[in-house]
Amino acid sequence: MDDEAQPTVEQVTAEILTHSLMRREEMCARLGIDDEMLEVCLRWEIVQLPEPDIEGSILFSLDAFDRLQRGLRLHHELEINWQGVSVALELLERIEALEQQIHDLSHQADD
């Protein structure tokens, strides 16, 4: 067995909670984009600009990060224009929601 200490559940949970929101600069750095690219994505509604919190900070959620990451991948890898990326993301989210409904209904029928 390794001599390294294994993280406890509390440590892992705390790490997840502290990284669930990120500042604009952090999001850009993690995605490897500049602020101008983020502005393009906000204009095309790839992600929505969140409302400032009580302190006036704008913090993006992990869902926004994931959506933006998917959008950037569609744009760069498939060369879809931003309008198409916006539509594609909306359709993908609808498909995922429908698949979840089907999954839920099939599990209700089994009970």
N, C-alpha and C positions, 0 to 999 in steps of 0.2 A: 504494500500500500504506500502511496506517496506521503511524504512528510508534510506536504503543503496543506494548509488548513482549507477545508471546504467551506464555501460561503453558507451562512445560515439562511433560512427562509426570510428572516427579517432583513438581512443585508440585501438580498436579491430584490425583495419587494421595494425597499427604499430606493434602490438604484433605478428601478422601472418608474417609480413615481416621480423622481426628480428629473427624468429625461422624457417625460410625456409631453412637455411643452418646450418649444425652442424659439429663440429670438430669430428675427429675420436674417441677421448676419450668420448665425449658426446654421440655419437651414441652407443658405446659399453655399456655405463652406462645405457642408456635408454632401451636397449634391454637385459640387464643383461648378457652380454657375455664379455669374456676377449679379449685382442688384438690377442691372438693366434687363437681364433675361427673366428675372423674377417679375419685374414690371410687365413684361410682355405676357407672361403667364397669368398675371392678375387681370390684365386687360381682356384676355380671351376667356377669362373665368375658368381656367384650368384649376385654380384654387381661388377661394374667396379670401379677401383680406379680413382677418378677424378683428372684432371690435377691441379697442384698447381695454386693458384691465383697469382696476381701480387706481393703480399707480401710473397709468398712461402708457404702459408697455404693450406692444403688440406681440403676442405669442402665438405661434402656429402649433396646431395639434399634430400628433403622429399620423392621423388620418390625412391631414392636408399634406404632410411630408410624403406619405405613400402615394397619394393621388398625383402630386407633382412629379414624383419619381417615375410613375407609370407614364405620365404625359410626356416627360422628357425622352423616355425610351421610345415611345411611339413616334415622336418627332425626329429623333436622331437615327434610330435603327430602321424605321419603315419610311422615313422621309415624308410623313404626313404633315400637311400644313397645320397651323395652330387652330384654325376653324374646324378642321377635320379631327384634330386631337380632342377638342372640346366635345364634339358630337360622339366620338368613339368612346371616350371615358363615360359619358352619360349612358350610352347603350350598354357598356360593360357593367356598369353599376346596376342597371335595370335587370340584366341577365342574372347577375349574382343574387339580387333580391328575389327574383322568381325561383332560382334554384334553391334558395333557403326556404321559401314558402313550400315548395314541393317536398323538400326534405322534412320540414316540420309536419306537413300533412301526412306523409308516409309513416312517420313515427307515431302520429296520433292514431292512425288506422291500425297499427300493430298493437296498440294498448288495449 
